[in-house]
Amino acid sequence: SLLAHSANKLAMASTVFEDELLLIPPLDSLTWLQGSSQDILAAKSSGASVSLCLLIQPNCPGCHENALPLLNELYNGLRQQRGSTSSPTSAVDSIYVVSTAFEDFEYNTIDSAKKLVEQQELVGIAKSTLGSSSSKYYKRLAMPFAHDSVVPAMQATPDLKATALQAIRFKVQDELRLRNPYVSRAQLNLFLEQVNESMLPQQLARYFWQVRAGGTPTWVLHGTATGQVLARRIGPFPSSQALRAWIKDAVHQSEES
């Protein structure tokens, strides 16, 4: 059905500027495999205020082939910038990765995330598509790296379930409007009323659903101090220049709003 399809489909590359308040979950609710939440929050003391998170799945080929190489390049540039007396060239102050899971839960685990960070080992579809190691695509990741808070859906709190269902409703609404820009509110409501807990996946990842990621890779730009989501992009970038331009435009857009 359209609803089930919408709940599981990877979104096409798109940028979303939030017209309502979305917050990332507390950084200390994540399991940090490299670095810590303090590495992100420390950016506040430098007077900077924007952080970039990349949401990936270990089992996601596009994350390894495109997103992580670009993020690694951006992060290494940020580190060099911090050691330089020249004017800043990046609009972000801190960069980190969150490994999450919304499908293929046997592969998208904390153990798979650890293998990726420590040994650059790939799993599942990523392994069969790209090979056993990510070293062909990027050097060992140096930025802070965490694993999402993932729980069985049946054990999830009512709040987390409600968050996930609301994200699914937004996804359904967006896809219906994409298919038919003239869809009426009454027609939308008929579909949205069908969204229920039976549509939830078997596990729920808090960061993924709270920022309404929709798929991986997802880029999340947020206030370092406030945690407010400023913009999201679901899907790959064609180049590092495109990534930098997106960050610059998104920060500018948020400053004007």
C-alpha positions in Angstrom: 0.0 0.0 0.0 1.0 3.6 -0.3 1.2 4.0 3.4 3.5 1.0 3.9 5.5 2.1 0.9 5.9 5.6 2.4 6.9 4.3 5.8 9.9 2.3 4.4 10.9 4.0 1.2 14.2 5.8 1.1 13.5 9.4 0.2 15.0 11.0 -2.9 17.6 13.7 -2.2 15.9 16.7 -0.9 16.5 19.6 1.5 13.9 20.5 4.2 14.0 23.8 6.0 11.9 23.3 9.1 8.8 25.4 9.6 8.3 24.0 13.0 10.5 23.3 15.9 12.3 20.0 15.7 15.0 19.1 18.3 17.7 16.4 18.1 17.7 14.1 21.1 20.2 14.8 23.9 23.6 13.9 22.7 24.3 11.9 25.9 21.4 9.6 25.0 23.6 8.2 22.2 26.3 5.5 22.7 29.6 7.1 21.7 32.0 4.7 20.0 34.6 7.5 19.3 34.8 10.8 21.0 31.9 12.1 23.1 29.1 14.5 23.3 31.4 17.0 24.9 33.4 17.2 21.7 30.3 18.5 20.0 29.1 20.8 22.8 32.7 22.2 23.3 32.2 24.1 20.0 29.9 26.5 21.9 32.8 27.9 23.9 34.4 29.1 20.7 31.4 31.3 19.9 30.3 29.0 17.1 26.8 27.7 17.1 26.0 25.2 14.3 26.8 21.5 14.1 26.5 19.0 11.3 25.4 15.4 11.9 25.5 12.6 9.3 23.0 9.8 9.9 24.2 6.6 8.3 23.4 2.8 8.4 26.4 0.4 8.3 24.4 -1.5 5.7 24.0 1.5 3.4 26.2 1.5 0.3 25.6 5.1 -0.6 26.7 6.2 2.9 30.1 4.6 2.3 30.5 5.4 -1.4 29.4 9.1 -1.2 28.4 10.6 2.2 31.2 9.5 4.5 34.1 10.4 2.0 32.6 13.9 1.7 32.1 14.2 5.5 35.7 13.0 6.1 37.0 15.7 3.7 34.9 18.4 5.4 36.0 17.3 8.9 39.7 17.2 8.0 39.3 20.7 6.6 37.7 21.8 9.8 40.5 20.4 11.9 43.1 22.2 9.8 41.1 25.4 10.1 41.1 25.2 13.9 44.9 25.0 13.8 45.2 28.0 11.5 45.1 31.8 12.1 43.3 32.4 8.8 39.6 33.3 8.5 37.1 30.4 8.9 36.0 28.7 5.7 33.4 26.4 7.2 30.0 27.5 8.5 29.9 24.6 11.0 31.7 24.3 14.2 31.4 20.6 14.9 30.9 17.5 12.8 29.8 14.0 13.9 28.3 10.7 12.7 25.4 8.8 14.1 24.9 5.2 13.0 21.2 4.3 13.1 18.8 1.6 12.0 15.4 1.8 10.4 15.6 -1.5 8.3 17.9 -4.6 8.0 18.2 -4.7 11.7 20.4 -7.8 11.7 23.2 -5.7 10.0 22.6 -2.2 11.3 23.7 -2.9 14.8 26.1 -1.3 17.3 28.5 -4.2 16.7 28.5 -3.3 13.0 29.1 0.3 13.8 32.1 -0.6 16.1 33.6 -2.7 13.3 33.2 0.2 10.9 34.9 2.7 13.3 37.7 0.4 14.5 38.4 -1.8 11.4 36.6 -0.1 8.5 34.7 -3.4 8.1 31.5 -3.3 6.0 28.5 -5.6 6.4 25.4 -6.7 4.5 24.5 -5.1 1.2 27.4 -2.6 1.6 29.8 -5.4 1.8 28.4 -7.3 -1.2 28.3 -4.1 -3.2 31.5 -2.3 -2.2 33.7 -5.0 -0.8 34.7 -6.0 2.8 36.5 -2.7 3.7 35.6 1.0 3.4 39.3 1.9 3.0 38.8 2.0 -0.8 36.4 5.0 -0.3 37.8 6.9 2.7 40.5 6.9 5.3 39.7 5.9 8.9 37.1 8.1 10.4 38.4 10.6 12.9 35.3 12.5 13.9 33.1 11.8 16.9 31.0 8.7 16.1 27.9 7.5 18.0 25.3 4.8 17.7 21.6 5.7 17.9 19.4 4.7 20.8 17.6 1.7 19.3 14.9 -0.3 21.1 12.3 -2.9 20.1 9.1 -1.1 19.0 7.1 -3.1 21.5 9.4 -1.8 24.3 9.5 1.8 23.1 8.0 4.6 25.2 4.7 6.0 24.1 6.5 9.3 23.3 8.9 7.6 20.9 6.1 5.7 19.2 4.2 8.9 18.8 7.2 10.6 17.4 7.7 7.8 14.8 4.1 7.8 13.8 4.1 11.6 13.4 7.2 11.3 11.1 5.4 8.6 9.0 2.3 10.9 8.7 4.5 13.7 7.4 6.1 11.3 4.9 2.7 10.1 3.7 1.5 13.7 3.4 4.5 14.8 1.4 4.3 11.8 -1.0 0.6 12.3 -1.6 1.1 16.0 -2.4 4.0 15.1 -4.7 1.8 12.7 -6.6 -1.2 15.1 -6.6 -0.5 18.7 -5.8 -4.3 19.3 -5.7 -5.1 16.7 -3.2 -7.7 17.9 -0.8 -7.4 18.1 3.0 -10.2 15.6 3.3 -8.4 13.1 1.1 -5.2 13.7 3.1 -7.0 13.1 6.3 -8.4 9.8 5.0 -4.9 8.5 4.4 -3.4 10.0 7.6 -6.1 8.4 9.8 -4.8 5.0 8.6 -1.4 5.5 10.1 -1.2 3.4 13.2 1.3 1.4 15.3 1.1 -1.6 12.9 3.2 0.4 10.5 6.1 0.8 12.9 9.2 -1.2 12.1 10.3 -3.8 14.6 12.9 -1.5 16.1 12.8 2.3 16.7 15.9 4.5 16.6 15.4 7.7 18.5 17.6 10.2 16.6 16.4 8.9 13.3 12.7 9.3 14.0 13.0 12.5 16.1 14.6 14.4 13.2 12.3 12.7 10.6 15.2 11.4 8.7 13.3 9.3 6.1 16.3 7.3 5.0 20.1 7.3 4.9 22.3 9.1 4.4 20.6 12.1 6.1 22.5 15.3 6.8 21.2 17.2 9.8 22.2 20.8 10.5 21.4 21.9 14.0 22.1 24.5 16.6 25.0 23.3 18.8 23.6 24.8 22.0 19.9 24.6 21.3 19.7 21.3 19.4 17.2 22.8 17.1 17.1 21.3 13.6 17.8 24.0 11.1 17.8 21.9 7.9 17.9 18.3 6.7 19.0 16.8 3.4 18.2 13.2 2.6 20.4 11.6 0.0 23.9 12.2 -1.6 25.8 15.3 -2.7 27.5 15.3 -6.1 30.6 17.0 -4.7 32.2 18.5 -1.6 31.6 21.9 -3.1 27.9 21.1 -3.3 27.9 20.0 0.4 29.7 23.2 1.5 27.3 25.3 -0.6 24.3 23.6 1.0 25.7 24.2 4.5 26.3 27.9 3.8 22.8 28.4 2.3 21.1 26.5 5.1 22.9 28.5 7.8 22.1 31.8 5.9 18.4 30.7 5.6 18.2 29.9 9.3 19.8 33.3 10.3 17.2 35.1 8.2 14.2 33.2 9.6 
